[in-house]
Amino acid sequence: MTFGVALLLIGGFLLGGSYSIFKADSDTEGRTGPQVVFAVVLLLAALIASVAGVLYLVS
């Protein structure tokens, strides 16, 4: 397994975590602020890891 493939796998794992956090129900109406912030941070990390993996594989 190359480093690029590993980055793509990590990106997919982070994307799934972001989706899971965003879809989690809470006792309050809608999502709380920390839930949204954490989901966005995981989404950005997933995008960065995925793009880095693709660029590593292309170059």
C-alpha positions as a printed NumPy array, in Angstrom:
array([[  0.   ,   0.   ,   0.   ],
       [  1.418,   3.362,  -0.955],
       [  1.311,   6.542,   1.073],
       [ -1.259,   8.061,  -1.309],
       [ -3.677,   5.188,  -0.78 ],
       [ -3.223,   5.471,   2.978],
       [ -4.084,   9.176,   2.8  ],
       [ -7.213,   8.387,   0.805],
       [ -8.267,   5.816,   3.406],
       [ -7.713,   8.301,   6.22 ],
       [ -9.714,  10.906,   4.294],
       [-12.595,   8.473,   3.912],
       [-12.491,   7.596,   7.592],
       [-12.592,  11.297,   8.546],
       [-15.427,  11.94 ,   6.096],
       [-17.448,   9.155,   7.699],
       [-16.769,  10.602,  11.143],
       [-17.904,  14.026,  10.009],
       [-21.115,  12.576,   8.589],
       [-21.728,  10.579,  11.754],
       [-21.304,  13.593,  14.001],
       [-23.506,  15.779,  11.817],
       [-26.285,  13.166,  11.724],
       [-26.173,  12.545,  15.501],
       [-29.341,  13.557,  17.277],
       [-29.183,  15.609,  20.431],
       [-31.67 ,  16.424,  23.151],
       [-31.948,  19.998,  21.904],
       [-33.666,  21.267,  18.787],
       [-31.228,  20.853,  15.923],
       [-27.489,  20.545,  16.315],
       [-25.424,  22.281,  18.93 ],
       [-22.631,  24.681,  18.041],
       [-19.802,  22.337,  19.078],
       [-21.3  ,  19.507,  16.989],
       [-21.327,  21.673,  13.873],
       [-17.815,  23.005,  14.515],
       [-16.368,  19.523,  15.062],
       [-18.126,  18.169,  11.97 ],
       [-16.73 ,  21.026,   9.866],
       [-13.209,  20.501,  11.245],
       [-13.385,  16.779,  10.409],
       [-14.75 ,  17.586,   6.957],
       [-11.863,  19.95 ,   6.238],
       [ -9.34 ,  17.39 ,   7.477],
       [-10.948,  14.748,   5.254],
       [-10.758,  17.014,   2.22 ],
       [ -7.12 ,  17.901,   2.874],
       [ -6.133,  14.243,   3.356],
       [ -8.025,  13.141,   0.245],
       [ -6.564,  15.866,  -1.968],
       [ -3.075,  15.158,  -0.638],
       [ -3.541,  11.451,  -1.392],
       [ -4.699,  12.134,  -4.936],
       [ -1.834,  14.542,  -5.547],
       [  0.637,  12.02 ,  -4.147],
       [ -0.687,   9.324,  -6.462],
       [ -0.677,  11.604,  -9.525],
       [  2.827,  12.947,  -9.061]])
